[in-house]
Amino acid sequence: PRPAPVEYKPEELCTVEGVIRHAQTGEPLRKVSITLFPQGVPGGPGMTLSVSSTDAEGKFAMKGIEPGRYQLTAEKPGFVRAGSQ
């Protein structure tokens, strides 16, 4: 049996946000797919927590994220996939 999910208070949740830029030119990249994957939780690898994409200024934000460890990936056709933990 799985443990009961933890209920977090709104003030315990966070926002993951940033700007994606071209590594060589510094130009903001739009329409980059950003995915956040939880690590070490029931449901395990492959379970997607949140998906977002960048706006015209390369900005993205994911709100209401529970405390924990995550892997964030950024993907756009024509570019190498990037990730961070």
Secondary structure in CASP SS format (residue, H / E / C, confidence):
PFRMAT SS
TARGET T0000
AUTHOR 0000-0000-0000
METHOD secondary structure of the structure
MODEL  1
P C 1.00
R C 1.00
P C 1.00
A C 1.00
P C 1.00
V C 1.00
E C 1.00
Y C 1.00
K C 1.00
P H 1.00
E H 1.00
E H 1.00
L C 1.00
C E 1.00
T E 1.00
V E 1.00
E E 1.00
G E 1.00
V E 1.00
I C 1.00
R E 1.00
H C 1.00
A C 1.00
Q C 1.00
T C 1.00
G C 1.00
E C 1.00
P E 1.00
L C 1.00
R C 1.00
K C 1.00
V C 1.00
S E 1.00
I E 1.00
T E 1.00
L E 1.00
F E 1.00
P E 1.00
Q C 1.00
G C 1.00
V C 1.00
P C 1.00
G C 1.00
G C 1.00
P C 1.00
G C 1.00
M C 1.00
T C 1.00
L C 1.00
S E 1.00
V E 1.00
S E 1.00
S E 1.00
T C 1.00
D C 1.00
A C 1.00
E C 1.00
G C 1.00
K E 1.00
F E 1.00
A E 1.00
M E 1.00
K E 1.00
G E 1.00
I E 1.00
E C 1.00
P C 1.00
G C 1.00
R C 1.00
Y E 1.00
Q E 1.00
L E 1.00
T E 1.00
A E 1.00
E E 1.00
K C 1.00
P C 1.00
G C 1.00
F C 1.00
V C 1.00
R C 1.00
A E 1.00
G E 1.00
S E 1.00
Q C 1.00
END
